[in-house]
Amino acid sequence: MPVPIKAGEVLRGRYKIRRIIGQGGMGCIYLADDLRLEGRTCALKEVEHDRTLPSDLIREARDQFLREATILARLDHPNLPKVSDFFSVSSRDYLVMDYVPGKDLRTLMVEARQAGTFLAEEDVLAWANQLCDALNYLHSQTPPILHRDIKPSNLKLTPSGLLKLVDFGLVKLAAPGEVTITILQGQGTALYTPLEQYGGDSGHTDIRSDVFAFGSTLYHLLTNQAPADARERFLNPSSLVPPRQINPAVSARTERAILWAMALHPDERPESISQFRASLLGDYNPIIRPEPSILTRKNVKFWQRQPERALLIASVGLAVLSFLATLIR
């Protein structure tokens, strides 16, 4: 684990470190001020390659980092943080991205669990719809870009309700017949990682690997319960409990789509994000709204899902008030 940079230190004569906002095995993510653009804050992702590796492999990994950083800097999508710069300082490489305010979906899920409830399905589907847009955009690049670490903590919800897929730490270019080195060596987070991704860069990962992680993420968000990981399910197929057994409010359609995405064999999953979106949402077009309140979510759900009953209750209430007013006169 590299020694973190101290607050106040300036990198490349431009980025003044405020504090650490994330930490991993190969570096930190820092909140920093851009001294060239007054008032702009950014996130710096730090990567220090394993010094025990042979020098030729370290050089190859750093060259790969520069190639991938160049490609990431070209991306422009509302559901992705913009990569604005990349550079190296000594043995460390840095990726400079927009700082995304707001809470991640894992935090919202934990808050719901602590309140004794679940995240509302319509909220989760609205976030899923935005994530579909981001992944479709990544997968449509030439060659396709795989995220490979989709999980609730890598999905941030801005105060306006816009979802951002953050942390490109395991991004991989899916060039046919070409073995690549990821920006950060690893296989993602076990709870959301398909079996084929455990092979590292030599494993055969494609768009369907992101589909698996997507489905696993939705499972966790809707049930407050982490799914059994792929290795455990391979040994014990019954270890994955269907979502509706944990949260009966989840629709049958949503459960079917999630379990399809979480199939152990890639050939048994949706072939694309578009196909998964169709199975999950159909013609339903969720509305983006500001960060939901755990305390008011049930009321929002009632008025949205049962408008006729809500109107009836309102009508009865008005009639009672009118009757009382007549009696008072």
C-alpha positions as CSV (number, residue, x, y, z in Angstrom):
1,M,0.0,0.0,0.0
2,P,1.6,3.3,-1.1
3,V,2.0,6.1,1.5
4,P,-0.9,8.6,1.0
5,I,-0.2,12.1,-0.1
6,K,-0.6,14.7,2.6
7,A,-3.2,17.4,2.5
8,G,-1.9,20.7,1.0
9,E,0.6,19.0,-1.3
10,V,0.4,20.1,-5.0
11,L,0.9,17.7,-7.8
12,R,2.1,18.7,-11.2
13,G,2.0,22.3,-10.1
14,R,-1.8,22.3,-10.5
15,Y,-3.7,19.9,-8.2
16,K,-3.8,20.8,-4.5
17,I,-4.8,17.8,-2.4
18,R,-7.6,18.4,0.1
19,R,-8.2,14.9,1.5
20,I,-8.6,11.2,0.8
21,I,-12.1,10.3,-0.4
22,G,-11.3,6.7,-1.3
23,Q,-8.7,4.1,-0.7
24,G,-7.6,0.8,-2.3
25,G,-4.8,-1.7,-2.4
26,M,-2.8,0.2,-5.0
27,G,-3.5,3.8,-4.2
28,C,-6.0,6.4,-3.0
29,I,-8.6,8.7,-4.5
30,Y,-8.1,12.3,-3.5
31,L,-10.3,15.4,-3.5
32,A,-8.2,18.2,-5.0
33,D,-8.5,21.8,-6.0
34,D,-7.6,22.7,-9.6
35,L,-5.3,25.8,-9.1
36,R,-5.6,26.8,-12.8
37,L,-9.4,26.9,-12.7
38,E,-10.6,28.7,-9.6
39,G,-13.4,27.1,-7.8
40,R,-13.1,23.7,-9.6
41,T,-12.7,20.6,-7.5
42,C,-11.7,17.3,-9.0
43,A,-11.0,13.7,-8.0
44,L,-7.5,12.2,-8.5
45,K,-7.2,8.5,-8.8
46,E,-3.8,7.2,-7.9
47,V,-2.2,4.0,-9.2
48,E,1.1,2.6,-8.0
49,H,2.1,-0.6,-9.8
50,D,3.5,-3.6,-7.9
51,R,7.2,-2.9,-7.4
52,T,7.9,-6.6,-7.1
53,L,7.0,-7.2,-10.8
54,P,9.8,-7.4,-13.3
55,S,10.7,-4.0,-14.8
56,D,9.4,-4.9,-18.3
57,L,6.0,-5.8,-16.9
58,I,5.8,-2.6,-14.9
59,R,6.7,-0.6,-18.1
60,E,4.1,-2.5,-20.0
61,A,1.5,-1.8,-17.3
62,R,2.3,1.9,-17.3
63,D,2.1,2.1,-21.1
64,Q,-1.3,0.4,-20.9
65,F,-2.4,2.9,-18.3
66,L,-1.5,5.8,-20.6
67,R,-3.3,4.2,-23.6
68,E,-6.4,3.6,-21.6
69,A,-6.3,7.0,-19.9
70,T,-6.2,8.6,-23.4
71,I,-9.3,6.7,-24.4
72,L,-11.1,7.5,-21.2
73,A,-10.3,11.2,-21.7
74,R,-12.2,11.0,-25.0
75,L,-15.4,9.8,-23.4
76,D,-18.3,12.2,-23.0
77,H,-21.5,11.0,-21.4
78,P,-23.8,12.5,-18.7
79,N,-23.7,9.4,-16.6
80,L,-19.9,9.1,-16.5
81,P,-17.4,11.5,-14.8
82,K,-15.3,13.4,-17.3
83,V,-11.6,12.4,-17.3
84,S,-9.8,15.7,-17.9
85,D,-6.1,14.8,-17.4
86,F,-3.6,12.1,-16.6
87,F,0.0,12.2,-15.6
88,S,2.8,10.4,-13.7
89,V,4.8,11.4,-10.6
90,S,7.7,9.1,-9.9
91,S,6.4,5.6,-9.7
92,R,2.7,6.6,-9.5
93,D,0.2,7.3,-12.2
94,Y,-2.8,9.6,-11.8
95,L,-6.2,10.0,-13.5
96,V,-8.0,13.3,-13.0
97,M,-11.8,13.2,-13.1
98,D,-14.7,15.4,-12.3
99,Y,-15.6,15.2,-8.6
100,V,-19.1,13.8,-8.3
101,P,-21.1,15.1,-5.2
102,G,-23.8,13.0,-3.6
103,K,-24.2,9.6,-1.9
104,D,-23.4,6.3,-3.5
105,L,-26.2,3.7,-3.8
106,R,-24.6,1.5,-1.1
107,T,-25.1,4.3,1.4
108,L,-28.7,4.7,0.4
109,M,-29.3,1.0,0.7
110,V,-27.7,0.9,4.2
111,E,-29.9,3.9,5.2
112,A,-33.0,2.0,4.0
113,R,-32.0,-1.1,5.9
114,Q,-31.4,0.9,9.1
115,A,-34.9,2.4,8.7
116,G,-36.4,-1.1,8.4
117,T,-37.4,-0.8,4.8
118,F,-36.2,-1.4,1.2
119,L,-35.3,1.0,-1.5
120,A,-38.4,1.5,-3.7
121,E,-38.4,-0.6,-6.8
122,E,-39.3,2.5,-9.0
123,D,-36.2,4.3,-7.7
124,V,-33.9,1.4,-8.3
125,L,-35.3,0.9,-11.9
126,A,-34.8,4.6,-12.6
127,W,-31.2,4.3,-11.6
128,A,-30.9,1.1,-13.6
129,N,-32.2,2.9,-16.7
130,Q,-29.5,5.5,-16.3
131,L,-26.8,2.9,-15.8
132,C,-28.0,1.2,-19.0
133,D,-27.3,4.4,-20.9
134,A,-23.8,4.6,-19.5
135,L,-22.9,1.0,-20.2
136,N,-24.4,1.1,-23.7
137,Y,-22.2,4.0,-24.4
138,L,-19.1,2.3,-23.0
139,H,-19.8,-1.0,-24.9
140,S,-20.4,0.9,-28.2
141,Q,-16.9,2.2,-28.3
142,T,-14.3,0.8,-30.7
143,P,-13.1,-1.5,-29.2
144,P,-15.8,-1.9,-26.5
145,I,-14.9,-0.7,-23.0
146,L,-15.8,-3.0,-20.1
147,H,-16.1,-1.5,-16.6
148,R,-15.7,-4.8,-14.8
149,D,-16.4,-3.4,-11.3
150,I,-20.1,-2.4,-11.3
151,K,-21.4,-2.3,-7.7
152,P,-23.5,-0.1,-5.4
153,S,-20.5,1.8,-4.1
154,N,-19.4,2.7,-7.6
155,L,-22.8,4.3,-8.4
156,K,-23.2,7.8,-7.1
157,L,-26.5,9.8,-7.1
158,T,-26.1,13.5,-7.5
159,P,-28.5,15.8,-5.6
160,S,-30.4,16.4,-8.9
161,G,-31.0,12.7,-9.3
162,L,-28.4,12.0,-12.0
163,L,-26.6,8.7,-11.6
164,K,-22.8,8.5,-12.3
165,L,-20.8,5.3,-12.8
166,V,-17.5,6.1,-11.2
167,D,-14.2,4.4,-10.6
168,F,-12.6,3.2,-13.8
169,G,-10.0,1.1,-11.8
170,L,-10.7,-2.2,-13.6
171,V,-11.6,-0.9,-17.0
172,K,-10.6,-3.1,-19.9
173,L,-10.5,-2.6,-23.6
174,A,-12.3,-5.6,-25.2
175,A,-10.1,-5.9,-28.3
176,P,-10.7,-9.3,-30.0
177,G,-7.7,-11.6,-29.7
178,E,-5.7,-9.1,-27.7
179,V,-4.6,-9.6,-24.1
180,T,-4.7,-6.4,-22.2
181,I,-3.5,-5.3,-18.8
182,T,-6.1,-3.5,-16.7
183,I,-5.4,-0.2,-15.1
184,L,-5.6,-2.0,-11.7
185,Q,-4.8,-5.7,-11.6
186,G,-7.7,-7.5,-10.0
187,Q,-11.0,-9.3,-10.7
188,G,-13.5,-6.8,-9.2
189,T,-15.6,-7.3,-6.0
190,A,-16.4,-10.9,-5.4
191,L,-20.1,-10.4,-4.7
192,Y,-20.7,-9.0,-8.2
193,T,-18.0,-10.8,-10.2
194,P,-18.8,-13.5,-12.8
195,L,-16.9,-16.7,-12.8
196,E,-15.1,-15.9,-16.1
197,Q,-13.6,-12.8,-14.6
198,Y,-11.7,-14.7,-11.9
199,G,-9.2,-15.6,-14.6
200,G,-7.8,-12.0,-14.5
201,D,-6.7,-10.6,-17.9
202,S,-6.3,-14.1,-19.4
203,G,-9.9,-14.8,-18.6
204,H,-12.6,-14.4,-21.4
205,T,-14.6,-11.4,-20.3
206,D,-17.0,-9.5,-22.6
207,I,-20.1,-7.3,-22.4
208,R,-22.0,-10.1,-20.6
209,S,-19.5,-9.9,-17.6
210,D,-20.8,-6.3,-17.0
211,V,-24.4,-7.6,-17.4
212,F,-23.7,-10.1,-14.5
213,A,-22.3,-7.4,-12.2
214,F,-25.3,-5.2,-13.1
215,G,-27.8,-7.9,-12.2
216,S,-26.0,-8.6,-8.9
217,T,-26.0,-5.0,-8.0
218,L,-29.7,-4.7,-8.6
219,Y,-30.2,-7.8,-6.5
220,H,-28.3,-6.2,-3.6
221,L,-30.1,-2.9,-3.9
222,L,-33.6,-4.4,-3.8
223,T,-33.1,-7.0,-1.1
224,N,-30.6,-5.3,1.3
225,Q,-28.8,-8.6,1.1
226,A,-25.6,-9.4,-0.7
227,P,-26.0,-12.1,-3.4
228,A,-24.1,-15.4,-3.0
229,D,-21.0,-15.0,-5.1
230,A,-20.4,-17.0,-8.3
231,R,-18.0,-19.4,-6.8
232,E,-20.4,-20.4,-4.0
233,R,-23.2,-20.7,-6.4
234,F,-21.1,-23.0,-8.7
235,L,-20.6,-25.3,-5.7
236,N,-24.1,-24.9,-4.3
237,P,-26.7,-23.7,-6.9
238,S,-29.4,-23.3,-4.3
239,S,-27.4,-20.7,-2.4
240,L,-28.9,-17.8,-4.4
241,V,-32.2,-16.9,-2.8
242,P,-34.7,-15.3,-5.3
243,P,-35.2,-11.6,-4.6
244,R,-39.0,-11.9,-4.0
245,Q,-38.4,-14.3,-1.2
246,I,-36.5,-11.6,0.6
247,N,-38.5,-8.5,-0.6
248,P,-42.0,-9.5,-1.7
249,A,-42.6,-6.0,-3.1
250,V,-40.2,-6.7,-6.0
251,S,-42.2,-7.4,-9.2
252,A,-42.0,-10.8,-10.9
253,R,-40.7,-9.1,-14.0
254,T,-37.8,-7.4,-12.2
255,E,-36.9,-10.7,-10.5
256,R,-36.9,-12.6,-13.8
257,A,-34.6,-10.1,-15.4
258,I,-32.2,-10.0,-12.5
259,L,-31.9,-13.8,-12.3
260,W,-31.3,-14.0,-16.0
261,A,-28.5,-11.4,-15.8
262,M,-26.9,-13.4,-13.0
263,A,-26.7,-16.7,-14.8
264,L,-23.4,-18.4,-14.1
265,H,-22.6,-19.2,-17.8
266,P,-22.3,-16.1,-20.1
267,D,-24.3,-17.8,-22.9
268,E,-27.3,-18.0,-20.5
269,R,-27.3,-14.2,-19.9
270,P,-28.6,-11.3,-22.0
271,E,-26.3,-10.7,-24.9
272,S,-26.3,-6.9,-24.4
273,I,-27.3,-4.2,-22.1
274,S,-30.1,-3.3,-24.5
275,Q,-31.5,-6.8,-24.2
276,F,-31.2,-6.7,-20.5
277,R,-33.0,-3.3,-20.4
278,A,-35.8,-4.6,-22.5
279,S,-36.3,-7.5,-20.1
280,L,-36.1,-5.3,-17.0
281,L,-38.1,-2.3,-18.1
282,G,-40.0,-3.1,-21.3
283,D,-41.9,0.1,-22.2
284,Y,-41.6,1.5,-18.7
285,N,-39.7,4.8,-18.7
286,P,-38.7,5.7,-15.2
287,I,-38.5,9.4,-14.2
288,I,-35.3,10.9,-12.9
289,R,-36.0,12.7,-9.6
290,P,-33.8,14.1,-6.9
291,E,-32.3,11.8,-4.2
292,P,-35.2,10.1,-2.5
293,S,-35.8,10.4,1.2
294,I,-36.0,7.1,3.1
295,L,-38.6,8.6,5.4
296,T,-41.0,9.8,2.6
297,R,-40.4,7.0,0.1
298,K,-43.5,4.9,1.1
299,N,-45.8,8.0,0.7
300,V,-44.3,8.7,-2.7
301,K,-44.8,5.2,-3.8
302,F,-48.5,5.2,-2.7
303,W,-49.4,8.3,-4.6
304,Q,-47.6,7.2,-7.7
305,R,-48.7,3.6,-7.8
306,Q,-52.3,4.0,-6.6
307,P,-53.6,7.4,-8.0
308,E,-57.3,6.3,-8.1
309,R,-57.3,5.2,-4.5
310,A,-55.5,8.4,-3.5
311,L,-58.1,10.5,-5.3
312,L,-60.9,8.5,-3.6
313,I,-59.4,9.1,-0.2
314,A,-59.0,12.8,-1.0
315,S,-62.7,13.0,-2.2
316,V,-63.9,11.3,1.0
317,G,-61.9,13.7,3.1
318,L,-63.3,16.7,1.3
319,A,-66.8,15.4,1.7
320,V,-66.3,14.9,5.5
321,L,-64.9,18.4,5.8
322,S,-67.9,19.8,3.9
323,F,-70.3,17.9,6.2
324,L,-68.6,19.2,9.3
325,A,-68.7,22.7,8.0
326,T,-72.5,22.3,7.4
327,L,-73.0,21.1,11.0
328,I,-71.0,24.0,12.4
329,R,-73.3,26.5,10.6
